[in-house]
Amino acid sequence: MNGKEHESMTFAGQIADRLETVCREEQIAALALIAGPAFLGMLRDKLGSHARPFVRWELDKNITKLDPWKMRTFLPERLSLLS
């Protein structure tokens, strides 16, 4: 594993830890995971038993460099339908 992969794995772990906390404390109703394919795989691997059941939708695409209007085309019509 190179330095960039290690950094990505560490970041995925940090995100997963935070998601575990908010899911365990029932601060959210549902999760939509959006990330590039490799990072989404890392994030899935790091999610624990509290967060996994909250995942309602996933998109394995890096949309971070898109403008908000283009980003929106990749999302469900109504995000509230995820819960």
N, C-alpha and C positions, 0 to 999 in steps of 0.2 A: 504494500500500500504506500503510495507516494504522499507527500505532504498535503496536497490539495484534497486527495481522497480522505485523509485522516481528518482534515479540517471540516470537510463536509459531513463526515460521520459524527464528529463531535457536535456540530451544529444541529444535525438531525436528532441527536440524543437530547440536546437542550430543548428543542421544540417539543419532542415527545414527552419529556418530563413535565413541561408546563401544561401540555394538553392533558396529561394524566391527572394533574392537580385540579384543573378546572372541571374535568369530567367527574372525578371522585367527589368533588364538592357540589356537583350538579349545578354549576354556574352557567351551563349552556344546554341547549336541547339537541343540537346536531352539529356535526362537523362536515365540511366540504374540504377535501385536500386537493390542492393544485400545486404541482411542481413538475419539473422536468423528470423524465422517466427514471434516470439513475437516482436522483435525490428522493423521488417518491418511493422507490424501492427501499432506500435506506430508512426513510421515515416509517414506512409500514413495518419494517423489521424492528424498529425501536419502540413502536407503540405498545403499551401494556394492556392489561385486561380491563382497565377502567375506560380507556379511550376508544378501543376498537369498536365496541357496540354503538358508539355515537357517530361513526363514519357512515354518512348517507350517500356521499357522492365523491368521486375522484376524477381528476383530469390529469393525465400524464403528459403535460405539455408546459414548456417554459414560456409563460406569457408576460414576464416581468418587463420586457422592453417595449411592449405594445402600448399604444395610447388607450385611455380608458374606454373609448367607444369600441375599439377593436377587441379589447379584453372582454367586454360584455357579450360579444357574439359567441364566446366559448362557454358561457355560464348558462345554467337553466333559466328559462323565462322568468320564473319567480323563485328566488332563493328560499323564500319561506316555505315552499313545497318540500324542502328537504327534511323538515321536522315531522 
